[in-house]
């Protein structure tokens, strides 16, 4: 018994059954993963993501494109997988809605790695700007005005947008001109570092504006 493989380590083999046709499996399972019956190459697991590749491809016939971009014509899934596996490569369905579906021979591990790099780069370029909020009063005093101004400048210099709200209550609705002048004074104090993304406008009983950092000039 010394030469026999422990039961838990024995691979589970899948046979090529003639009656399964294009759906006949091309691999066997071991505790370390799935391997091709053709060349013992380790096959990428089918649960990596939603890509249709290798045994995950559901079509019985596909149009095959080789690793060099040449069309090999319409093949059964079994024939297409054999073409890929004999080159130590994988088969990826790149156009599942086409008729027939289009599959490309490639190194799926390398392809998946490159896609992850592209996704990370795209996310890195998506710069989300935080929006901060401040509230002014149409009867704001000088001290409160200067305090809000310092806070707004700090946020803008940190690359954030700032929304300024001014609410008019009751008789204060008659002081809209005064409120707009306060807003304009505020804008004048930050024009060296900010641009107006949304001009002061009245919605209901609230006047608001949005400031954004100026774009940095490239050297």
BAKEFI-852333 format. One line per 3 residues: for each residue x, y, z of C-alpha. Coordinates in steps of 0.001 Angstrom, whole numbers, padded with zeros to 6 digits. Example, Ala and Ser with C-alpha at 12.3 -4.5 7.8 and 13.67 -1.06 7.14 Angstrom:
012300,-004500,007800  013670,-001060,007140;
This chain:
000000,000000,000000  003046,002273,000210  002823,003125,-003487;
-000890,003877,-003572  -002290,007401,-003363  -004265,008266,-000194;
-008004,008314,-000907  -008362,011996,-000023  -005684,012950,-002581;
-006955,010882,-005480  -008139,013020,-008401  -011691,012756,-009644;
-011499,012004,-013361  -014097,013002,-015930  -014385,010773,-018999;
-015062,011845,-022554  -018508,010344,-022999  -019554,010182,-026618;
-023172,010860,-025804  -022304,014207,-024204  -020855,015612,-027407;
-019838,019278,-026998  -020600,019148,-023299  -018106,016386,-022533;
-015662,017656,-019874  -011975,018174,-020572  -010676,018103,-017032;
-010273,016221,-013787  -010523,017505,-010225  -007865,017224,-007495;
-007625,018809,-004033  -005201,021319,-005589  -007485,022349,-008423;
-008835,021421,-011844  -006507,020085,-014550  -006896,019571,-018288;
-007122,015942,-019476  -005264,016923,-022626  -002020,018270,-021178;
-002389,018264,-017366  -002366,022088,-017382  -004107,023628,-014387;
-007417,025147,-015482  -008604,028476,-014113  -011515,027996,-011684;
-014928,028779,-013125  -016010,030827,-010116  -013437,033605,-010631;
-016067,036005,-012000  -018858,036201,-014556  -016610,035707,-017607;
-017659,032834,-019856  -014495,030806,-020342  -013432,027184,-020748;
-016082,024765,-019387  -018271,027733,-018416  -019029,028471,-022075;
-022657,027362,-022598  -022701,027209,-026406  -022402,023973,-028388;
-020829,025768,-031371  -018642,028893,-031404  -016647,030978,-033853;
-013014,030578,-032801  -010324,033262,-033002  -006808,032069,-032266;
-004197,033798,-030103  -002906,035728,-033134  -006329,037099,-034056;
-006967,034714,-036946  -010439,033241,-037447  -010449,029445,-037331;
-014109,029131,-038278  -017064,027648,-036442  -016127,024768,-034137;
-017936,022695,-031572  -017242,023690,-027999  -015258,020476,-027579;
-013077,021205,-030623  -012543,024811,-029544  -011480,023815,-026035;
-009093,021237,-027468  -007483,023899,-029687  -006945,026141,-026654;
-005786,023439,-024241  -003268,021964,-026685  -001560,025383,-026690;
-001624,025586,-022873  -004164,028406,-023234  -007807,029063,-022380;
-010955,029817,-024334  -012839,033036,-023528  -016223,033981,-024965;
-015735,037603,-026060  -019079,038057,-027861  -021740,035833,-026267;
-024627,037635,-028039  -023226,037041,-031516  -024561,034147,-033599;
-022554,032039,-033356  -020918,033266,-030160  -017315,034375,-030640;
-014558,032840,-028505  -010892,033770,-028371  -007917,031602,-027481;
-005791,033334,-024848  -004108,033045,-021461  -007048,033720,-019157;
-004860,034267,-016087  -002949,037031,-017894  -006179,038464,-019352;
-007881,038574,-015936  -004819,040228,-014367  -004766,042925,-017067;
-008499,043566,-016618  -008013,044018,-012873  -005218,046516,-013545;
-007455,048481,-015924  -010306,048502,-013403  -008023,049773,-010628;
-006639,052500,-012908  -010163,053579,-013869  -011195,053790,-010215;
-008046,055758,-009407  -008939,058328,-012067  -012459,058701,-010720;
-011746,061477,-008258  -014732,061996,-005970  -014943,065536,-004601;
-016517,065895,-001168  -019228,068527,-000739  -019227,070476,002518;
-022108,072674,003706  -022214,076013,005508  -025172,078154,006528;
-025243,081938,006554  -027954,084220,007904  -029309,087331,006171;
-028536,089105,009459  -025099,087527,009961  -022661,089512,012093;
-019067,090206,011096  -017538,087628,013449  -019778,084799,012214;
-019174,085837,008599  -015381,085716,009049  -015565,082355,010862;
-017602,080784,008042  -015290,082361,005498  -012177,080830,007105;
-013836,077418,007217  -014898,077636,003574  -011403,078634,002448;
-009904,075741,004426  -012171,073208,002754  -011652,074666,-000714;
-007862,074605,-000273  -008199,070920,000665  -009886,070272,-002679;
-013495,070142,-001446  -016590,071833,-002784  -018612,074087,-000488;
-022348,074715,-000566  -023546,077914,001116  -027182,078050,002230;
-029074,081091,003464  -032584,080512,004810  -035167,083288,004956;
-037850,082928,007636  -040996,085020,008000  -040275,088682,007465;
-036724,087826,006422  -038153,087072,002942  -038177,090848,002443;
-034389,090912,002942  -033483,088837,-000134  -031485,091734,-001624;
-029439,091980,001591  -028936,088212,001590  -027762,088221,-002025;
-025286,091013,-001231  -023872,088929,001647  -023503,085988,-000743;
-021698,088187,-003273  -019380,089523,-000547  -018603,085927,000413;
-017838,085071,-003220  -015532,088063,-003505  -013517,086810,-000513;
-012851,083387,-002036  -012513,084222,-005750  -008730,083818,-005548;
-009065,080066,-004794  -012584,079122,-005930  -014907,079154,-008904;
-018691,079441,-008788  -020177,076106,-009782  -023741,077204,-008984;
-024655,080872,-008770  -026794,082140,-005858  -030384,081113,-006516;
-033543,081014,-004432  -035421,077740,-004050  -038403,078077,-001756;
-037163,080077,001204  -033492,079085,000807  -030833,080807,-001276;
-027838,078661,-002079  -024627,078631,-004081  -021889,076081,-004677;
-018161,076827,-004776  -015511,074539,-006233  -011698,074665,-006088;
-009975,076279,-009039  -008235,073811,-011335  -004520,073708,-010693;
-002447,075098,-013521  -000035,072574,-014989  003558,073677,-015069;
